[in-house]
């Protein structure tokens, strides 16, 4: 993502910091903690220079842990009951650009990075063999076929919802074959 807006944690993100209910990986959790309602995308990249930081930010945004400041109306006590209804669209709408966000990069590299990061997030160290195979792909056809297999593995291990989130994210980044 190239948008350089200020990021803030969503209620889901703040809850994850406290409860660890979603079992984010170490790098994802570190980036989530760095989101402080003051730092821009480029600022987060400067604070954490790991090559996957950009993808982690995209993933946290896609999964609804963070959002661009001003993108959502703050929840008050009077409308707190509507908050759970608002959360699911945030978690599933990330790959599609919305107002104030730049579209995701469409390239083999972007799709590969997103896939590897998401597989690591959902499967942990067990994803190492899958990510190695994804990284070896040389053509878009080969990458697409490999990602379809990863989607199937992910559905069997982590469930349909995570598999669908994975496929939505990689599909938004894959160039046409």
SULPE-V815953 format. One record per pair of residues at least 4 apart in sequence whose C-alpha atoms are under 6 Angstrom apart, sorted by sequence separation. I is the first residue (numbers start at 1). J is the second residue. If there is no record, write none. Layout:
i=<I/I>
j=<J/J>
//
This chain:
i=<9/15/16/24/39/45/58/59/61/76/89/97/108/111/114/115/119/120/123/140/150/154/155/160/167/16/24/60/61/75/137/155/60/61/97/137/120/119/155/154/151/116/64/8/64/28/63/8/62/7/62/6/6/5/4/4/140/13/12/10/9/10/9/8/8/55/111/7/7/8/6/7/111/6/111/106/107/106/107/106/95/95/25/3/3/1>
j=<13/19/20/28/43/49/62/63/65/80/93/101/112/115/118/119/123/124/127/144/154/158/159/164/171/21/29/65/66/80/142/160/66/67/103/143/127/127/163/163/163/131/90/35/91/56/91/37/91/37/94/39/40/40/40/41/177/65/65/65/65/66/66/66/67/114/170/67/68/69/68/69/173/69/174/173/174/174/175/175/169/172/121/101/102/104>
//
